[in-house]
């Protein structure tokens, strides 16, 4: 004890928050002196022990910023608070050698704060919850982590974690079945997002790129988050020699709180859990190996009982009353592992080798009988039967059954290299993929209306039941039976160059590149095979004029291809069609970023106008989150729009933003004329707002607001989409949260207090769907043989729900 006291008395402490020129925290900046050092955390906070009674020179550095150097001379046990401001290193150039903020602006990338992701309220919290507040991103389903970008669908978005592409399950058809997103927010360091016009180094998709980087620990720590929907825990640490570091996260989620509040009464037993780890080992200063692993076990047991949906108008209210029998048992188990080796050959050249394996085993088993009554609702305010169906206009039943099983193994090997010399940066890569898929589809639907079995609307015969007798065997309305064994092999490569120059003191960034993608589809069941090859040139130009006004102009685009994945190869009958071609899209994006001060605080207005022309389009329909392709390249399409986002310190010391998006996208199938695509989200308004009580800054408030105009309502099975162009109601949702910070870096606990064991402790209350809006995701189409009418009954999403949360970091 005496030795420890002597040692402790010989040190002092320097601490504070590293800031950039916009007063935003700089995460993972290096704080060093001759005998040691540390890094700032994700909030920019650092704490450094230094020898006392001597002058110590401390250097604070971060890539893209000028170093800050200062000297301290502390007495034993003395501490001093220093909050340095890093300025952009104007002499540095290129993609990597400019600041991260400027680099993102040049590339058209939106950077999202991980801390905001963890605190913003949402029924499905995480990265995707925050993405949905951006102008070009749309989602009308809070139970789902999927999103569409600028008229694209869920399958058109790339997701990378530490440069490793990740995937989502195949058989998910409802948002409440999805469970957890792959991205674990407790592990996240940076989040970059591009809504279009992205560089050649990214893969072959038509819409967007989400690029996640996981945190590399510099010390021991952890965090725990608990709420009524589940919880998560993460722990991180480094070895004594700083060569090995690791971070491990565990998550569990139960959607019962949300699903039990819906209009359908159910016995619901979900279980969504995963374990994820990111480990690195540094063999030398030049060579290190990282491992990313994930195991997810998702079980979804669902037994509906009754449902009543009131719709129609005030003058003509209608209700659908359904009685269910049967259940659904789904299971999705995924296993993912990846190794990434990085070798710095010289200060100019870095090589990487990445290998990954993704294995998913999925089952979707259900037999559900739904017997319904459709009729007029009692509107007598004095009646005991107010709101109940008093006169049935249609009765019937529907039996749906599925025994679907899928087993997929995806393996990838990739080499990437980067060369930087002065103003020039060269990137290249080559990648091999093998997708081995075993898929059994067995599902059918039988529909009964007024005692008559409804046959499929095939053009070979006329069915005028019940007015004319029809003598034929009974058949299900839909029936799909298929077993597919499909192997897809891909070879992808890219090369691109980035260069920075000047013209009359105007800074100019140039980027150009090309991708190559060759693939072969082998369907073992039909003994058919097909090979194809495409090239994708892309370019970006950004100009920062030498004006007093801080502006940056950007133009980007190219030819983007999306070679078909397994889902896109399988048609409505379950048959795999290897001859399906890659969808092609011509992108043109014009962007502007204007930074200014308002109320003596920094703000940025980002504007992007875009146009996409598509051909060889593979038409599809969306049922909740399940996409059903026609597996034919028999359409052409277009999308254009305008995205606006104003972000800054609406409240001093916090970041908030307002987003506005305008979009129009249509498709022309078989030259029959243009109709709205399923993702035709005409207008979007979103706001993310953070605030605190001025005299009590530990009371914080978070507001997440989204308004989307209604999407096309879809069409029933076998129906012609040209006959169903009605839209769903507008999507309106506000999630609100209040958080009380008991202790954190800005309010440290007293020594000796039990709170001193925590770096941060907070408790909060959240209100999901604060104004209890009735939003719908799809329509249930109810057929009435007597009147020969087809009713589109909306499927409503979650009502107002209250949640309690607890967050701990140590």
TAVEN-V755783 format. One record per run of one state. SS is the DSSP state (H for helix, E for strand, C for the rest). FROM is the first residue (numbers start at 0). TO is the last residue. If there is no record, write none. Layout:
BEGIN
<<SS | FROM | TO> <SS | FROM | TO>>
END
This chain:
BEGIN
<<C | 0 | 0> <H | 1 | 8> <C | 9 | 9> <E | 10 | 16> <C | 17 | 17> <E | 18 | 18> <C | 19 | 23> <E | 24 | 24> <C | 25 | 28> <E | 29 | 32> <C | 33 | 34> <E | 35 | 38> <C | 39 | 43> <E | 44 | 50> <C | 51 | 54> <E | 55 | 60> <C | 61 | 63> <E | 64 | 64> <C | 65 | 66> <E | 67 | 71> <C | 72 | 77> <E | 78 | 80> <C | 81 | 83> <E | 84 | 84> <C | 85 | 86> <E | 87 | 87> <C | 88 | 98> <H | 99 | 106> <C | 107 | 108> <E | 109 | 111> <C | 112 | 112> <H | 113 | 118> <C | 119 | 125> <H | 126 | 130> <C | 131 | 135> <E | 136 | 137> <C | 138 | 146> <E | 147 | 148> <C | 149 | 152> <H | 153 | 155> <E | 156 | 160> <C | 161 | 162> <E | 163 | 164> <C | 165 | 173> <H | 174 | 176> <C | 177 | 183> <H | 184 | 186> <E | 187 | 193> <C | 194 | 206> <E | 207 | 213> <C | 214 | 219> <E | 220 | 226> <C | 227 | 228> <E | 229 | 237> <C | 238 | 242> <E | 243 | 252> <C | 253 | 254> <H | 255 | 258> <C | 259 | 262> <E | 263 | 281> <C | 282 | 285> <E | 286 | 311> <C | 312 | 315> <E | 316 | 343> <C | 344 | 347> <E | 348 | 376> <C | 377 | 387> <E | 388 | 420> <C | 421 | 422> <E | 423 | 448> <C | 449 | 450> <E | 451 | 452> <C | 453 | 476> <E | 477 | 502> <C | 503 | 504> <E | 505 | 522> <C | 523 | 526> <E | 527 | 543> <C | 544 | 548> <E | 549 | 561> <C | 562 | 564> <H | 565 | 568> <E | 569 | 569> <C | 570 | 574> <E | 575 | 575> <C | 576 | 581> <E | 582 | 597> <C | 598 | 599> <E | 600 | 616> <C | 617 | 618> <E | 619 | 622> <C | 623 | 624> <E | 625 | 628> <C | 629 | 633> <E | 634 | 647> <C | 648 | 654> <E | 655 | 668> <C | 669 | 672> <E | 673 | 675> <C | 676 | 681> <E | 682 | 692> <C | 693 | 694> <E | 695 | 707> <C | 708 | 710> <E | 711 | 711> <C | 712 | 719> <H | 720 | 722> <C | 723 | 725> <E | 726 | 726> <C | 727 | 729> <E | 730 | 743> <C | 744 | 745> <E | 746 | 746> <C | 747 | 752> <H | 753 | 756> <C | 757 | 758> <E | 759 | 767> <C | 768 | 774> <E | 775 | 783> <C | 784 | 787> <E | 788 | 795> <C | 796 | 799> <E | 800 | 808> <C | 809 | 809>>
END
